[in-house]
Amino acid sequence: MRGMSRRTFFLLVGAISVLAMLLRWTGIRFVGVDYEVCLEPWYQQLKEGGTLAALAEYEGDYNLFYITILYLLTLVPIEPIVSIKMVSILFDYAVAFALMKAAMAAGEGAEQSRYYGVAAYGLALCNPVAVINSGYLAQSESIWAGLALLSFWYLWQEKPVKGMWLLGAALAMKLQAVFILPIAMILYFYKKKFSILHLLWIPVAIQALCIPAIIGGCGIDVAYRTYLRLMGEYPFMYYYYPNIWTFFQEAPYYLFGKVAIALALTALLMFAILFVQSGRGHVMKDYLEYVAWTTMTCAMLLPCMHERYNYIAELVLPVCAVFDRRLRIPAAALVLMSVLCYGGSYLGWIPVSHYALAAVNLVIYFYLTWKCFYGLYDGGRAGKEVGPC
């Protein structure tokens, strides 16, 4: 396959960008339950407060970084439902940009690397999960996921200060960004190109993004108090995301919650040890699969997972399928499963049994687990079909 010209590359990226915006604009005034119950009341409360002191009066369950953004939006003369959604939509493009750069790096040296980049950009930006999440539901998954994936990109490029600042910003947005931390640690122990002390930039970034709220009257520890409160807010093993705990919905959290956390940490630790000791020359194609697996491991094994928390894997796995045809069906099934879950919860569709969705999800997860663990010892990619077609 001949390489793509620079002009064609930018034309395709531009066309995909316009199409993606049109897809989101169709739902720009759709009023979802979270917008109606949470985002709009918070917005009005901040608008009536008028100053940063309104941040100290906020009592919702989103972190102060996002609420600070919401406060800034009250100063913009744009309809709130549009301005709130446009922030999330902007970060959809950040996610797509990060995955495009990663895909082009995965195809580095190949004439068709720009094809990989365009394919990844289109798959990420036109992914129905992303379209629904930001364009219809005004959710903030694209914000923390975009910051987390940009963090991964900079860490892979051996730019740890930028990477850790972005990871701190992702965590300041939502605690679920911690799902990307295992890859950050794996990159540290495997490459050993930056100091473990760079991790200290994470709390610095979190604290810096809370400065407006602190000026407004919040305590200096406001970010961490929010984390602690959220960790105990929903003490359920199963909470809408179809994972392994779907089949054990009545299991008491006080008995099994710590067991589930230990199970997830054990799986991640085993993978990290095997990764470092495998002796393989890991490349970007591998890392993308590992990002999908580690984030999905957290969503599948941890308790109290919302249906939005596997967002990174749902966007990354289709990009992995660009390089490995064996992942096409799992990636399509994962996205479809998530869309059905969203539809039943938010869009008024006839709900699909969460047991059926969980069964499909587990099959995808076990296949991806086998593939990643086996890949550490296969000595390369023999027999793998690589290509965008």
Secondary structure, DSSP 4 states (H G I P E B T S, - for coil): -PPPPHHHHHHHHHHHHHHHHHHHHTTTT---HHIIIIIHHHHHHHHHH-STHHHHT--SSS-HHHHHHHHHHTTS-S-HHHHHHHHHHHHHHHHHHHHHHHHHHHTTTSTTHHHHHHHHHHHHHS-HHHIIIIIIT--SHHHHHHHHHHHHHHHHTT-HHHHHHHHHHHHHH-GGGGGGHHHHHHHHHHH--S-GGGGGHHHHHHHHHTHHHHHTT--TTHHHHHHHHHHTT---S--SS-SGGGGGTTS-HHHHHHHHHHHHHHHHHHHHHHHHHS-----HHHHHHHHHHHHHHHHHHSSS--TTTTHHHHHHHHHHHHH-GGGHHHHHHHHHHHHHHHIIIII-PPPPPHHHHHHHHHHHHHHHHHHHHHHTSSSS-TT---S--
